[in-house]
Every structure is written in structure tokens, then in C-alpha cells.
């Protein structure tokens, strides 16, 4: 299959839209504890959706999983477990910082670690990336992405300084900058483990293609394994919270609007999964520097989550300086996706 980096950029933008939007349906959940709706949505995110779409679009899924080398399986699963710590704290990041600032800080760390560590570990960074024009363009795009994330984060900090406490609490009810920054930092570093899990899953892709799976769908079985690890972490932590908060009965209690809550949680969960559904397709289009997909994914998430932040009024009472900064950040991130796409295009055209 001939790579098409520009199609890949579009697919990554769709994935970013899904990721930047998944938390919106959770706003429709009424009176459930955080751990209840997080786990209810997560069952769709990490179990039902990935296995359903993998069964539909790949061949011999169970046989592929069974033939996966044990070392590969546990690497993918283990990185999924570590990513799970980042995934469960992402919800806390949203609670304390809101869409715009929380996503910028968390994904800033995630973008840097998730993009650069895999090629450094594999030796590709030194052997080919910095030795080619296409690789240099991709690195420039990564740096532009980091700059865009920094600008977006500074915009959020500027807004936090300019707004009175009561206004911040009106848009983000549990706003706490210091606590939020700490959670977002941990979240971003641990979330980068997802990229490591995908990189470890290359042998799984080879096996599924051996059974006739189309190249576009080769990443779906890898997602099943990595997300199984992520589910494990989130399940254990949610159970701990259920015991601590005595909230386990919320799943069946008639005191809550159960049908509504399950529907919105399911919508949030499936929307979340679509980020990696599109990611796995986009990665197949990026050519030999597929690791750059992570930068495109992070940039797209921040763009769309920031736009949601505007929609929900998080920037309504921000000063003109903060608004100018966040718009500059969005523009810089858009530029980064174009530059990374161009670098991959050069790599594909030069073979």
C-alpha cells in the first residue's frame, strides 16, 4: 500500500476530534460518582468497542492474539497498564483545570515523550531521522507542536491570573491550578506509554496481515491488547474508589437516571475509542516515519479540546491577551500538523 501522508493527517485530525470531544457526553450524566461513569464509559472504550471493531475489520482475530509472541503480548499489555494511570488521571485533570489548560499541559508532556522516545530507543532517530530532509522536517514539526502546546499552556496560565476566583469556579467548578498542574504532569508522562505499547505491537501487525487483514486495519488487534492493560488499571482504581466512597450500588440504584447515564457513558466511551480507531488508520499512511503520528494526534486533540473550551465558556471572561495567546497556540498547532505531514510526504515520495 502506497502511503498517503495527507490522508494520514486528515485521519489523525478525525482522531483528535474524537479525543477532544469524548468528555462532552459525560456532562449529560446525572448524579453518578466520577468512578461510576468513568468505569461505565471505560467498558465501552477499552473492551467492547476495540474488540467489536477488530472482529469486524480484521481476519482471525483470536488466532492472531493467540499467535502473538508472549514477550510482545506482555509488553503491549504492560505499557497499557502504565498508560492506564495516565488515562484515569486525565479525568481529574479536566476537573481541576478544564478542557483547554488541562489538555495542553497533559498532552504537552505526552507529545514529547510519546513521539521521540520510540525512535531514540530503536536507533532510528540517529540512524535515519536526522540524516534525511524528510526527517528534519518532521523534527521541525515536532518542535513547532511543542511551541504551540507551550503557547496554549501559557494562555491558560494567563487566563488563570486574570480571572477572579469566582469566575474560574463558575466555568470549572473544582478549579485548582496547583493541584491540576501536578495531576496533568503525571497524566501526560504516563499517557505517553500508549505510544510505547503501539510500537511494541509491530509483530502483531505482521501476524494479522499474514491472515489477510488489509493494511489499513493492521493496528486494530494491537489496540485490543494495549487497551486491555489500560482497562485493568482503571478497573482496579475504580473499585478502590467504589469501596472508599460506598458508590458501587449506583450502577443499579433506582435513585439515579440509569438509562440516561448509561447512554451518555456509552457515547463517551465509544467516542473515546474512535481516537485510536482513526489513529491506527492514519499511522498506516505516514510512511517510514510512522512514529510522527503521535505528534499529529496530540496537536489535533489540543486544537479540538480548546475549541470545546471556547464552546463551554471557559474563555468567556478571559482577558484579550489570554484569548490572543490561545488563538496563536491553535494556529501554531495547525502549522505543526502541516509541517509533519509535509515531512512524511517527502519521505514517501523519496521512497
C-alpha positions, 0 to 999 in steps of 0.5 A: 500500500502506497502511503498517503501522508495527507490522508494520514493527517486528515485521519489523525485530525478525525482522531483528535476530534474524537479525543477532544470531544469524548468528555462532552457526553459525560456532562449529560450524566446525572448524579453518578460518582466520577468512578461510576461513569468513568468505569461505565464509559471505560467498558465501552472504550477499552473492551467492547468497542476495540474488540467489536471493531477488530472482529469486524475489520480484521481476519482471525482475530483470536488466532492472531492474539493467540499467535502473538509472541508472549514477550510482545503480548506482555509488553503491549499489555504492560505499557497499557497498564502504565498508560492506564494511570495516565488515562484515569488521571486525565479525568481529574485533570479536566476537573481541576483545570478544564478542557483547554489548560488541562489538555495542553499541559497533559498532552504537552508532556505526552507529545514529547515523550510519546513521539521521540522516545520510540525512535531514540530507543530503536536507533532510528532517530540517529540512524535515519531521522536526522540524516534525511530532509524528510526527517528534519522536517518532521523534527521541525514539526515536532518542535513547532507542536511543542511551541504551540502546546507551550503557547496554549499552556501559557494562555491558560496560565494567563487566563488563570491570573486574570480571572477572579476566583469566582469566575474560574469556579463558575466555568470549572467548578473544582478549579485548582491550578496547583493541584491540576498542574501536578495531576496533568504532569503525571497524566501526560508522562504516563499517557505517553506509554500508549505510544510505547505499547503501539510500537511494541505491537509491530509483530502483531501487525505482521501476524494479522496481515499474514491472515489477510487483514488489509493494511489499513486495519493492521493496528486494530488487534494491537489496540485490543491488547494495549487497551486491555492493560489500560482497562485493568488499571482503571478497573482496579482504581475504580473499585478502590474508589467504589469501596472508599466512597460506598458508590458501587450500588449506583450502577443499579440504584433506582435513585439515579437516571440509569438509562440516561447515564448509561447512554451518555457513558456509552457515547463517551466511551465509544467516542473515546475509542474512535481516537485510536480507531482513526489513529491506527488508520492514519499511522498506516499512511505516514510512511517510514516515519510512522512514529510522527503520528503521535505528534499529529494526534496530540496537536489535533486533540489540543486544537479540538479540546480548546475549541470545546473550551471556547464552546463551554465558556471557559474563555468567556471572561478571559482577558484579550491577551489570554484569548490572543495567546490561545488563538496563536497556540491553535494556529501554531498547532495547525502549522505543526500538523502541516509541517509533519505531514509535509515531512512524511510526504517527502519521505514517501515520495523519496521512497 
